[in-house]
């Protein structure tokens, strides 16, 4: 069997957050929306104590790397359209 794993890292700047509570609310909303829409696993993996920065990892497993690449690109596109967080960097890693 052929299995591919795509790992997407997203780095956001969150200018509106006045506290960590604000940041966590925005990040949780984004994570829930992406996980529900794209059926992926998503977690905040770094900068948890920085109220103006969030680094998320998105994992997607499948048998067709081309499909995974397209789906991960759709997630990047959705991240760029988010109104409360500014996407500053994205990187895809294949495992």
Secondary structure, DSSP 8 states (H G I E B T S, - for coil): ---EEEEEEEEEE-SS-SSHHHHHHHHHHHHHHHHHHH--EEEEEE-TT-TTEEEEEEEEEES-HHHHHHHHHHHHHHHHT-SSSEEEEEEEEE-
